[in-house]
């Protein structure tokens, strides 16, 4: 199937998370369902954005800003949220775009410029360009901000960092934020080390595990309730809840959330394979199997028999080992995960000849702690490492319970 993109919107600003894409050698890309794009969303779930009668009263007569990207789409209306609001004769006077931009095509980490929507003439302001937090100048003619972006439930996926900064800027300006809630495709489990605040960054801003098991609306409530905004400010927050959703309910995204998460398999594997972003290993960037394969030229072919060659593509202009044959593993048919898998990182670490150049400094930012790298270097098993997370996860679940909106 093809992804549905905004029909009536224009050039958008670009943002990125951790994901990629490209093509591999033909003999190594069998035609199968895992290789195709995501299937249609569960028709029973009614998104926050699709319940206009619940939030119209907050917007009438107001100057509205929208934080949006390609996922801000109303399936039942076949319209992007911005076009839908304008069709209702509401005043949308600017759009803020996260990493990967309004169209969701920019590389991970790529600087995105401001622009103008050519159809509506609405200004597009990048929150992954000169500033990640809206300035008070950018908010001065705004009465309310709508946040409607599809998240994937991993701490290092930067849309929740953008959410934090939007809430903080609006709290400073005395402007309410309305979150139109969407499902978490990895909402069926909670796992990983808790972030230590000394390792806070844009890929990890709060003391939560790697996989937090919360929707964007629940997470916004946690940011507010736990006093995580600067000076423990509280944002005037409105969450438009979904209907017919619970955390164990499978959800298949109808639109890819970023260039390098092309399908359900990549989204499910992403929390585990993203750790390779903090190593010398390629995690499928520069292929059309992003976050479904991993490899490197130096890995032993006998142990890692799957081969592919990363090339420049949308979302990965300069992938690791561009143009080089990589030995690795193909996980496109791996059963869905309900926990973080550390075995792959440990296996590659043990197989890699030189241990000194395996990790980069980015690994600690992704893990949120130095301990994970140390535990791998010390030869601990995946189960022993995961056991060390238990107390932190128990404490997090108690905090999370205060903000859960769905079963």
Secondary structure, 3 states (H helix, E strand, C coil): CCCCCCCCCCCCCECCCCCCCECCCHHHCCCCHHHCCCCCCCCCCECHHHCHHHHHHHCCCCEEEEEECCCCEECCCCEEHHHHHHHCCCEEEEEEECCCECCCCCCCCCCCCCEECCCCCCEEEECCCCCCCCCHHHHCCCCEEEEECCCCCECCCCHHHHHHHHHHHHHHHCCEEEEECCCCCCCCCCECCCCCHHHCECCECCCCCCECCCCHHHHHHHHHHCCCCHHHCCCCEEEECCECCCCCCCCCCCCCCCCCCCCHHHHHHHHHHHHHHHECCECCCECCCCCCEEEECCCCCCCCCEEEECCCECCECCCCCCCCEEEEEECCCCCCCCCCCCHHHHHHHHHCCCHHHCECCHHHHHHCCCHHHHHHHCCCCHHHHHHCCHHHHHHHHHHHCCCCCCC
